[in-house]
Amino acid sequence: MLVQQISPALSKEIRISEKRKDAIFSAAIHQKTKASSQKRSYNLRSIILVNWQNQ
């Protein structure tokens, strides 16, 4: 890997920033899945409501 050739302090910084990037990325994914699951439950609720009104 290329990081080991750079000075240890810098490689440590790079690793930390990579971790932070991963954390931000996973948080973003979590938000997205949370939003989509909320939307799904909302859609389900409206479908149930429509079916109930049609009876």
Protein Blocks (a to p, Z undefined) as FASTA:
>chain_A
ZZlmpcfklmmmmmmmmmmmmmmmmmmmmmmmmmmmmmmmmmmmmmmmmmmmmZZ
